[in-house]
Amino acid sequence: MKTIYLLFAVLGFVAPNIFVAIESVETGNVLLWLDPPATIRGMFGNRISTAFIVDLLVVVYIFFFWTYHEARQYKIRNVWVIWVLTLLFGMAGTFPLFLYLREKVKKSQALQA
């Protein structure tokens, strides 16, 4: 499973960020952070995009909460790096990356037991 999680992490970082890169080059809004008003206008531009972004924001909040507890349970260090990557690049890559790290730690703990 670790390999699959790692492949999903790569796909999750690359696929959505192709569009972020295009937007960054065309508008100068690098990683959608340099022009917050433009980013917010795009995210909440209509009811459809608003529905998707609100759904995503709730999922990200739940992800932060869950990763915090999982990191404590499995003694995964520096979970804050996952959170920063999520804020910078989105959750499509960081969720499988966290699952990869969790599997790695679980396997290591199982070998020690």
TAWO-V926846 format. One record per residue. RES is the residue in three letters. PHI is phi in whole degrees, -180 to 180 (NA if undefined). PSI is psi in degrees with one decimal (NA if undefined). NEAR is the number of other ideal C-beta (glycine too) atoms within 8 Angstrom. Layout:
BEGIN
RES_PHI_PSI_NEAR + RES_PHI_PSI_NEAR
END
This chain:
BEGIN
MET_NA_-32.2_6 + LYS_-57_-43.4_9 + THR_-64_-41.1_6 + ILE_-64_-43.9_7 + TYR_-60_-40.8_13 + LEU_-66_-40.6_11 + LEU_-64_-42.1_8 + PHE_-64_-36.6_9 + ALA_-63_-45.4_13 + VAL_-62_-48.0_9 + LEU_-60_-42.1_10 + GLY_-67_-30.2_16 + PHE_-80_-39.1_11 + VAL_-77_-52.6_9 + ALA_-56_-56.0_8 + PRO_-71_-28.6_12 + ASN_-80_-7.8_11 + ILE_-61_-44.8_8 + PHE_-71_-34.1_7 + VAL_-65_-41.4_11 + ALA_-64_-43.2_8 + ILE_-61_-47.3_8 + GLU_-62_-40.1_10 + SER_-61_-43.5_12 + VAL_-70_-43.7_6 + GLU_-71_-33.8_5 + THR_-115_-15.0_8 + GLY_81_3.4_6 + ASN_-86_74.9_12 + VAL_-61_127.3_7 + LEU_53_19.8_9 + LEU_65_19.4_11 + TRP_-108_-22.5_8 + LEU_-80_-17.3_8 + ASP_-131_74.0_9 + PRO_-55_-41.3_7 + PRO_-60_-40.7_6 + ALA_-65_-40.1_9 + THR_-63_-45.8_11 + ILE_-66_-40.1_8 + ARG_-60_-40.4_8 + GLY_-69_-41.8_9 + MET_-67_-38.6_9 + PHE_-112_31.7_8 + GLY_-68_-28.8_7 + ASN_-154_175.6_5 + ARG_-66_-31.3_5 + ILE_-68_-51.0_6 + SER_-66_-34.0_11 + THR_-63_-42.2_11 + ALA_-61_-43.7_8 + PHE_-67_-42.3_8 + ILE_-72_-37.8_10 + VAL_-64_-43.0_8 + ASP_-59_-47.1_8 + LEU_-64_-42.6_9 + LEU_-63_-38.1_8 + VAL_-66_-43.1_8 + VAL_-64_-40.7_9 + VAL_-63_-43.4_10 + TYR_-59_-46.4_8 + ILE_-63_-40.0_8 + PHE_-60_-45.0_12 + PHE_-61_-45.6_10 + PHE_-61_-48.1_8 + TRP_-66_-44.6_8 + THR_-65_-34.6_12 + TYR_-59_-49.1_9 + HIS_-70_-39.3_8 + GLU_-65_-40.3_11 + ALA_-63_-39.5_11 + ARG_-67_-43.0_7 + GLN_-63_-44.0_6 + TYR_-99_5.4_10 + LYS_58_45.2_8 + ILE_-84_123.1_10 + ARG_-88_154.4_5 + ASN_58_42.3_5 + VAL_-63_-20.2_11 + TRP_-61_-27.1_6 + VAL_-63_-40.8_7 + ILE_-61_-41.6_12 + TRP_-65_-42.7_10 + VAL_-64_-43.7_8 + LEU_-62_-36.1_11 + THR_-64_-44.3_13 + LEU_-67_-32.4_5 + LEU_-82_-42.1_7 + PHE_-120_-6.2_11 + GLY_98_173.9_9 + MET_-93_-14.8_11 + ALA_-61_-30.6_10 + GLY_-96_-34.2_17 + THR_-77_-30.0_15 + PHE_-63_-53.4_10 + PRO_-66_-28.9_12 + LEU_-64_-43.1_14 + PHE_-64_-41.0_12 + LEU_-61_-38.8_10 + TYR_-61_-48.7_12 + LEU_-62_-39.2_10 + ARG_-65_-43.9_11 + GLU_-63_-39.3_11 + LYS_-61_-45.7_9 + VAL_-68_-41.9_11 + LYS_-60_-43.2_9 + LYS_-65_-41.9_9 + SER_-63_-43.0_8 + GLN_-67_-35.3_10 + ALA_-68_-37.2_7 + LEU_-68_-32.6_6 + GLN_-75_-23.3_5 + ALA_-80_NA_4
END
